[in-house]
Amino acid sequence: MEDLKRRSEELERELMKSLQREEKMKAELQRLREKVRVAEEAEERLCSQVGDLEAETVNHAQEYRSHLVGLMEQLEAAHKFIESAFL
């Protein structure tokens, strides 16, 4: 009978340890879920910012190209003026 009581107490201790480990694992899982949620939100914000920057870059490239075309037209006009002045 003493052996059964001792075995029962041993099993209870093991059960308590197991339950404590389970609670720790649940808490760790919850912390990891929160980290994943925060990382996903950050990823969404970064994707949005990248999209904004891409659009801004395209606008700057178009403005730069327009400026270059204007300068090329001015240079062409200056060349024509110089050529006509020497003819």
C-alpha positions as CSV (number, residue, x, y, z in Angstrom):
1,M,0.0,0.0,0.0
2,E,2.9,2.3,0.8
3,D,4.3,1.7,-2.6
4,L,1.0,2.8,-4.3
5,K,0.8,5.9,-2.2
6,R,4.4,6.8,-3.0
7,R,3.9,6.1,-6.7
8,S,0.7,8.2,-6.7
9,E,2.6,11.1,-5.2
10,E,5.3,10.7,-7.7
11,L,2.8,10.7,-10.5
12,E,1.2,13.8,-9.1
13,R,4.5,15.6,-9.0
14,E,5.2,14.6,-12.6
15,L,1.7,15.8,-13.6
16,M,2.3,19.2,-11.9
17,K,5.6,19.6,-13.6
18,S,4.0,18.7,-16.9
19,L,1.2,21.2,-16.3
20,Q,3.7,23.9,-15.4
21,R,5.7,23.2,-18.6
22,E,2.5,23.3,-20.6
23,E,1.7,26.7,-19.1
24,K,5.2,28.0,-19.9
25,M,4.9,26.8,-23.5
26,K,1.5,28.4,-23.8
27,A,2.9,31.7,-22.6
28,E,5.9,31.4,-25.0
29,L,3.5,30.6,-27.9
30,Q,1.5,33.7,-27.1
31,R,4.6,35.9,-27.0
32,L,5.7,34.4,-30.4
33,R,2.3,35.1,-31.8
34,E,2.5,38.7,-30.7
35,K,5.9,39.0,-32.3
36,V,4.6,37.6,-35.5
37,R,1.7,40.0,-35.5
38,V,4.0,43.0,-34.9
39,A,6.3,41.8,-37.7
40,E,3.5,41.4,-40.1
41,E,2.2,44.9,-39.4
42,A,5.7,46.3,-39.9
43,E,6.0,44.4,-43.1
44,E,2.7,46.0,-44.3
45,R,3.9,49.5,-43.4
46,L,7.2,48.9,-45.2
47,C,5.5,47.6,-48.3
48,S,3.3,50.7,-48.3
49,Q,6.3,53.0,-47.9
50,V,8.2,51.2,-50.7
51,G,5.2,51.6,-53.0
52,D,5.1,55.4,-52.1
53,L,8.8,55.7,-52.8
54,E,8.5,53.8,-56.1
55,A,5.8,56.2,-57.2
56,E,7.9,59.2,-56.1
57,T,10.9,57.9,-58.0
58,V,8.9,57.5,-61.2
59,N,7.7,61.1,-60.8
60,H,11.2,62.4,-60.3
61,A,12.4,60.4,-63.3
62,Q,9.7,61.9,-65.4
63,E,10.5,65.4,-64.2
64,Y,14.2,64.9,-64.8
65,R,13.5,63.6,-68.3
66,S,11.3,66.6,-69.1
67,H,14.1,68.9,-67.8
68,L,16.7,67.1,-70.0
69,V,14.4,67.3,-73.1
70,G,14.0,71.1,-72.4
71,L,17.8,71.5,-72.1
72,M,18.4,69.5,-75.3
73,E,15.9,71.7,-77.1
74,Q,17.6,74.9,-75.8
75,L,21.0,73.5,-76.9
76,E,19.6,72.7,-80.3
77,A,18.2,76.2,-80.6
78,A,21.5,77.6,-79.6
79,H,23.4,75.6,-82.2
80,K,21.0,76.7,-84.9
81,F,21.5,80.3,-83.8
82,I,25.2,80.0,-83.9
83,E,25.2,78.2,-87.3
84,S,22.9,80.9,-88.7
85,A,25.2,83.6,-87.3
86,F,28.2,82.2,-89.2
87,L,26.4,81.7,-92.5
